[in-house]
Amino acid sequence: MHMMDGQIQHTESPKSQSLNRMEELAVLPIFLKLKGKRVLLVGGSEGAAWKAELLAASGAEVDLIAEDLSPAMQELLARGAADGTITHHARPWSINDFDMAAIALIDCEKDSEACAFYCAAKAVKVPVNVIDNPKYCDFQFGSIINRSPVIVGVSTDGASPILGQAIRQKIETLLPPALAQAGKLAKAFRDQLKEMIPDAGLRRTFWEKYVEKAFSSKQMNEKGLIELTEKTINDHKEGEGFVSLVGSGPGDADLLTIKAVRVLQSADIIMFDDLSSPAILELARREAERLYVGKRGGRKSCSQVEINKMMVDLALSGKRVVRLKGGDPMIFGRAGEEIKDLLEAGIAFEVVPGITAASAAAANMGVSLTHRDHAQSVRFVTGHSKSGKIPENLHWQGMASGDTSLVFYMASRTGHEVSKNLIQYGMAGDTSVVIAANVSRENQRFWHGTLQDLPEGIEKIAQNDPIIICVGTVFSLFEGKVIKSLSVL
């Protein structure tokens, strides 16, 4: 604020011009402690029974007021909830029932009763929820993922309960049941850990390692906590890092394995190339440093030697490094060379498999690579050697026999030789061929033709995009069976 010509002028402060750290929220997610507190619940319906069980499970002392009880409510009263209490009062509710209540809920059919209950609760400043009637709700129940003390709530602000349930189901797959025990141990161990590891940064390292073990579905115990603490301290002294060779699949983030997501969430540094889609990188830990290392045939990129050295040096500095590789690391992913250097440097590592392009393409085409009427085996073949040319030692005669489904990787520049050699060694020129570009991605596309027309197909479809070439009689089944969402050239 400053003076100009006798008037006060307002200017925005640097803070007001900066980006918001938190965008608009439809509702504020709050976790309410109800242990030992009184909760008022009116209604004996099945929906009220679920709320009663949920409230009591959180330790609440539920006063249930209902003249009629559904079978579900009767069963709940007979067996009891996991915690807390449920006391039934067979009478109508009154204004006095709100005394000392932490929250109040009702399940009723008439809007007039909902309004009366809401107003009575507001008069004594008790937060209220009218089940399935959002306009009379101070708070709402979302979908819950229970790994107590780890609890996740999902809300769509009433927009779509089905969407909330679908989100819950997806999260459920990421949170192993063992996480509940891990959470209890962590809660009990926090004070002891501060004494054992005074340094806050090193404690964070411990918790990252602990979380990784918790997500491995293995049960943790007190002895394991102490061992992990000692290992964290020793590793810090030695500067020990770790490398994960992670297969990112063909491109669709939904095809990423659960373990791959977990590893990405714990990375310090992610080394990625052209075949790693932005959607997959979005799943990584926000604080992780991202290093682009190229690696696409025919394009300028880091050499494999440079990548290996960088990976080793980062791990030796104590970093958790993820080498994110398209498809599966162990199928034409140069993982063998990287593993060799890691072993020589004494660096601990793991390999996280990914879905290879051939499997994803077959799934999207609706064609089995081992259809028993066409193929008794599958062969994955590299389309270029270190020199960039087709390998000289390929067994063309064996591949041309016709009883094998062939998938050529990295062959956009050598496809004409694939066609020529297979025909030369006896494969029929009219053998079916499918070229798949950008497998599983939004711009995925297919060309279907014959072996003799393969060079023409590559010219039509490649467009500098990653492709695989599928050869064999089984691919004749692809004709007329295009999956609806795909485009065919």
SULTA-V380125 format. One record per residue. RES is the residue in one letter. SS is DSSP state (alpha for helix, beta for strand, coil for the rest). PSI is psi in radians with two decimals (NA if undefined). D_FIRST is the distance of its C-alpha to the first C-alpha in whole Angstrom. Layout:
BEGIN
RES|SS|PSI|D_FIRST, RES|SS|PSI|D_FIRST
END
This chain:
BEGIN
M|coil|2.35|0, H|beta|2.91|4, M|beta|2.40|7, M|beta|2.10|10, D|coil|0.74|13, G|coil|0.04|13, Q|beta|2.64|10, I|beta|2.20|7, Q|beta|2.36|6, H|coil|2.32|5, T|coil|2.59|6, E|coil|2.40|8, S|coil|2.77|9, P|alpha|-0.61|13, K|alpha|-0.73|14, S|alpha|-0.36|13, Q|alpha|-0.22|15, S|coil|2.87|18, L|coil|2.50|21, N|coil|2.40|22, R|coil|-0.41|24, M|coil|2.15|26, E|coil|3.04|27, E|coil|2.39|27, L|coil|2.31|30, A|coil|-0.68|33, V|coil|2.81|34, L|coil|2.03|33, P|coil|2.14|36, I|coil|2.43|37, F|coil|2.02|40, L|coil|2.21|42, K|coil|2.09|44, L|coil|0.08|47, K|coil|2.08|50, G|coil|0.07|52, K|coil|2.63|49, R|beta|2.34|51, V|beta|2.34|50, L|beta|2.19|51, L|beta|2.17|53, V|beta|2.21|55, G|coil|2.44|57, G|coil|0.34|60, S|coil|3.04|60, E|alpha|-0.70|60, G|alpha|-0.67|56, A|alpha|-0.57|56, A|alpha|-0.74|58, W|alpha|-0.73|56, K|alpha|-0.68|53, A|alpha|-0.76|55, E|alpha|-0.72|56, L|alpha|-0.80|53, L|alpha|-0.76|51, A|alpha|-0.62|54, A|alpha|-0.46|54, S|coil|0.11|51, G|coil|0.09|52, A|coil|2.69|52, E|beta|1.72|54, V|beta|2.13|55, D|beta|1.90|56, L|beta|2.09|58, I|beta|1.99|58, A|coil|2.36|61, E|coil|-0.57|64, D|coil|2.40|65, L|coil|2.31|65, S|coil|2.82|65, P|alpha|-0.65|67, A|alpha|-0.71|64, M|alpha|-0.68|63, Q|alpha|-0.72|66, E|alpha|-0.75|66, L|alpha|-0.76|63, L|alpha|-0.56|64, A|alpha|-0.70|68, R|alpha|-0.44|66, G|coil|2.89|63, A|coil|3.07|60, A|coil|-0.47|59, D|coil|3.10|57, G|coil|-2.91|56, T|beta|2.71|58, I|beta|2.02|59, T|beta|2.15|61, H|beta|2.33|62, H|beta|1.99|62, A|coil|1.39|64, R|coil|2.94|63, P|coil|2.77|60, W|coil|2.77|57, S|coil|2.98|55, I|alpha|-0.48|52, N|alpha|-0.30|53, D|alpha|-0.26|53, F|alpha|-0.15|50, D|coil|2.26|50, M|coil|0.31|49, A|coil|2.33|48, A|coil|-0.74|45, I|beta|2.87|45, A|beta|2.44|47, L|beta|2.67|49, I|beta|2.51|51, D|coil|1.91|53, C|coil|2.74|55, E|coil|-0.66|56, K|coil|2.35|55, D|alpha|-0.54|51, S|alpha|-0.70|52, E|alpha|-0.67|53, A|alpha|-0.76|50, C|alpha|-0.75|47, A|alpha|-0.75|49, F|alpha|-0.75|49, Y|alpha|-0.83|45, C|alpha|-0.66|45, A|alpha|-0.71|47, A|alpha|-0.75|45, K|alpha|-0.54|41, A|alpha|-0.54|43, V|coil|0.25|43, K|coil|0.76|40, V|coil|2.14|42, P|beta|2.42|41, V|beta|2.59|43, N|beta|2.15|45, V|beta|1.98|47, I|coil|2.22|49, D|coil|0.51|49, N|coil|1.34|47, P|alpha|-0.52|43, K|alpha|-0.26|42, Y|alpha|0.53|43, C|coil|2.23|42, D|coil|-0.44|39, F|coil|2.83|40, Q|coil|2.76|42, F|coil|2.20|45, G|coil|-3.02|44, S|beta|2.45|47, I|beta|2.33|48, I|beta|2.00|49, N|beta|1.87|51, R|beta|0.81|51, S|coil|2.31|51, P|coil|0.01|49, V|beta|2.05|47, I|beta|2.30|46, V|beta|2.25|44, G|beta|2.42|43, V|beta|2.19|43, S|coil|2.47|41, T|coil|0.27|41, D|coil|0.63|39, G|coil|-0.01|42, A|coil|-0.72|42, S|coil|1.67|45, P|alpha|-0.60|47, I|alpha|-0.68|50, L|alpha|-0.75|47, G|alpha|-0.72|46, Q|alpha|-0.69|50, A|alpha|-0.71|50, I|alpha|-0.74|47, R|alpha|-0.76|48, Q|alpha|-0.68|52, K|alpha|-0.73|50, I|alpha|-0.65|48, E|alpha|-0.68|52, T|alpha|-0.38|53, L|alpha|-0.26|51, L|coil|1.78|51, P|coil|2.63|55, P|coil|-0.54|56, A|coil|-0.24|56, L|alpha|-0.51|53, A|alpha|-0.87|53, Q|alpha|-0.67|55, A|alpha|-0.69|53, G|alpha|-0.71|50, K|alpha|-0.76|52, L|alpha|-0.75|53, A|alpha|-0.73|50, K|alpha|-0.71|49, A|alpha|-0.36|51, F|alpha|-0.15|51, R|alpha|-0.84|47, D|alpha|-0.72|48, Q|alpha|-0.65|51, L|alpha|-0.67|49, K|alpha|-0.60|47, E|alpha|-0.68|50, M|alpha|-0.60|51, I|coil|1.56|48, P|coil|-0.52|46, D|coil|2.16|44, A|alpha|-0.68|41, G|alpha|-0.70|41, L|alpha|-0.57|45, R|alpha|-0.66|45, R|alpha|-0.71|43, T|alpha|-0.74|46, F|alpha|-0.85|48, W|alpha|-0.59|46, E|alpha|-0.75|46, K|alpha|-0.66|50, Y|alpha|-0.77|51, V|alpha|-0.69|49, E|alpha|-0.74|51, K|alpha|-0.65|54, A|alpha|-0.63|53, F|coil|-0.09|53, S|coil|0.02|56, S|coil|0.18|58, K|coil|2.36|59, Q|coil|2.32|60, M|coil|2.68|58, N|coil|3.10|59, E|alpha|-0.68|59, K|alpha|-0.73|61, G|alpha|-0.62|59, L|alpha|-0.79|56, I|alpha|-0.77|57, E|alpha|-0.72|59, L|alpha|-0.65|55, T|alpha|-0.83|54, E|alpha|-0.68|56, K|alpha|-0.67|56, T|alpha|-0.75|52, I|alpha|-0.77|53, N|alpha|-0.73|56, D|alpha|-0.66|54, H|alpha|-0.68|51, K|alpha|-0.64|53, E|alpha|-0.18|55, G|coil|0.63|52, E|coil|2.26|54, G|coil|-2.92|52, F|beta|2.53|53, V|beta|2.33|54, S|beta|2.11|54, L|beta|1.88|55, V|beta|2.21|54, G|beta|2.11|55, S|coil|0.07|53, G|beta|-2.98|55, P|coil|-0.21|55, G|coil|-0.64|52, D|coil|2.10|51, A|alpha|-0.46|49, D|alpha|-0.29|51, L|alpha|0.00|54, L|coil|2.45|53, T|coil|2.75|54, I|alpha|-0.69|53, K|alpha|-0.66|54, A|alpha|-0.71|52, V|alpha|-0.75|49, R|alpha|-0.72|49, V|alpha|-0.75|50, L|alpha|-0.58|47, Q|alpha|-0.25|44, S|coil|0.13|46, A|coil|2.55|45, D|coil|-0.69|43, I|beta|2.38|44, I|beta|2.08|45, M|beta|2.01|48, F|beta|2.86|48, D|coil|-2.95|50, D|coil|-0.48|50, L|coil|-0.01|52, S|coil|2.00|49, S|coil|2.67|47, P|alpha|-0.59|43, A|alpha|-0.60|44, I|alpha|-0.71|46, L|alpha|-0.48|43, E|coil|-0.37|41, L|coil|-0.12|43, A|coil|2.86|42, R|coil|2.28|40, R|coil|-0.64|37, E|coil|-0.16|37, A|coil|2.40|40, E|beta|2.38|40, R|beta|2.16|41, L|beta|2.05|44, Y|beta|2.20|45, V|coil|0.26|49, G|coil|-2.22|50, K|coil|1.32|54, R|coil|2.27|55, G|coil|2.27|58, G|coil|0.04|58, R|coil|2.74|55, K|coil|2.30|53, S|coil|3.05|52, C|coil|2.53|53, S|coil|2.80|56, Q|alpha|-0.62|58, V|alpha|-0.76|58, E|alpha|-0.73|55, I|alpha|-0.80|54, N|alpha|-0.78|56, K|alpha|-0.76|55, M|alpha|-0.78|51, M|alpha|-0.79|52, V|alpha|-0.82|55, D|alpha|-0.72|52, L|alpha|-0.73|49, A|alpha|-0.68|52, L|alpha|-0.41|53, S|coil|0.04|49, G|coil|0.17|49, K|coil|2.61|47, R|beta|1.91|48, V|beta|2.31|49, V|beta|2.09|50, R|beta|1.76|51, L|beta|2.11|51, K|beta|2.45|54, G|coil|2.57|55, G|beta|-2.31|57, D|coil|2.30|59, P|coil|-0.49|59, M|coil|0.08|63, I|coil|1.74|64, F|coil|0.59|63, G|coil|0.16|60, R|coil|0.35|61, A|alpha|-0.57|61, G|alpha|-0.74|64, E|alpha|-0.66|63, E|alpha|-0.72|60, I|alpha|-0.71|62, K|alpha|-0.81|64, D|alpha|-0.63|62, L|alpha|-0.73|60, L|alpha|-0.75|63, E|alpha|-0.55|64, A|coil|-0.06|61, G|coil|0.51|62, I|coil|2.29|58, A|beta|2.49|59, F|beta|2.94|58, E|beta|2.80|58, V|beta|2.19|59, V|beta|1.92|57, P|coil|2.73|59, G|coil|2.89|58, I|coil|2.16|59, T|coil|2.71|61, A|alpha|-0.61|61, A|alpha|-0.74|64, S|alpha|-0.75|64, A|alpha|-0.71|61, A|alpha|-0.77|62, A|alpha|-0.72|66, A|alpha|-0.75|64, N|alpha|-0.49|62, M|alpha|-0.33|65, G|coil|0.52|67, V|coil|2.17|70, S|coil|2.23|71, L|coil|-0.34|72, T|coil|0.70|75, H|coil|2.16|76, R|coil|-0.25|80, D|coil|-0.09|82, H|coil|-0.67|80, A|coil|2.38|79, Q|coil|-0.02|80, S|beta|2.92|77, V|beta|2.45|74, R|beta|2.16|73, F|beta|2.22|70, V|beta|2.37|70, T|beta|2.44|68, G|coil|-0.10|68, H|coil|2.64|67, S|coil|-2.96|68, K|coil|-0.52|66, S|coil|-0.13|67, G|coil|-0.08|66, K|coil|2.97|69, I|coil|2.41|71, P|coil|2.49|73, E|coil|-0.34|76, N|coil|0.34|78, L|coil|2.47|77, H|coil|1.42|80, W|alpha|-0.65|80, Q|alpha|-0.75|83, G|alpha|-0.67|82, M|alpha|-0.48|79, A|coil|0.04|81, S|coil|-0.46|84, G|coil|-0.14|82, D|coil|0.23|81, T|beta|2.41|78, S|beta|2.14|75, L|beta|2.37|73, V|beta|2.03|69, F|beta|2.18|68, Y|beta|2.60|65, M|coil|0.81|63, A|coil|0.40|66, S|coil|-0.52|64, R|coil|-0.12|65, T|coil|0.19|69, G|alpha|-0.61|69, H|alpha|-0.60|72, E|alpha|-0.60|74, V|alpha|-0.84|74, S|alpha|-0.86|75, K|alpha|-0.80|78, N|alpha|-0.71|79, L|alpha|-0.73|79, I|alpha|-0.71|81, Q|alpha|-0.62|83, Y|coil|0.26|84, G|coil|-0.08|85, M|coil|2.41|82, A|coil|2.43|83, G|coil|-0.38|81, D|coil|0.23|80, T|coil|2.41|78, S|beta|2.46|75, V|beta|2.42|72, V|beta|2.25|68, I|beta|2.18|65, A|beta|2.19|62, A|beta|2.46|59, N|coil|0.88|55, V|coil|2.27|57, S|coil|-0.08|55, R|coil|2.99|52, E|coil|-0.56|51, N|coil|0.45|52, Q|coil|2.47|56, R|beta|2.75|59, F|beta|2.55|63, W|beta|2.31|65, H|beta|2.20|69, G|beta|-2.59|72, T|beta|2.89|75, L|alpha|-0.70|76, Q|alpha|-0.39|77, D|alpha|0.15|74, L|alpha|-0.80|71, P|alpha|-0.68|70, E|alpha|-0.70|70, G|alpha|-0.69|67, I|alpha|-0.71|65, E|alpha|-0.62|65, K|alpha|-0.64|63, I|alpha|-0.48|61, A|coil|-1.06|60, Q|coil|0.65|57, N|coil|0.23|56, D|coil|2.71|56, P|coil|2.32|57, I|beta|2.79|61, I|beta|2.63|64, I|beta|2.09|67, C|beta|2.14|69, V|beta|2.33|73, G|coil|2.78|76, T|alpha|-0.45|78, V|alpha|-0.46|76, F|alpha|-0.07|73, S|alpha|-0.40|75, L|alpha|-0.28|74, F|alpha|-0.48|70, E|coil|2.20|72, G|coil|0.08|71, K|coil|0.56|69, V|coil|2.23|65, I|coil|2.45|63, K|coil|-0.68|61, S|coil|-0.05|57, L|coil|2.75|59, S|beta|2.49|59, V|beta|2.37|63, L|coil|NA|64
END
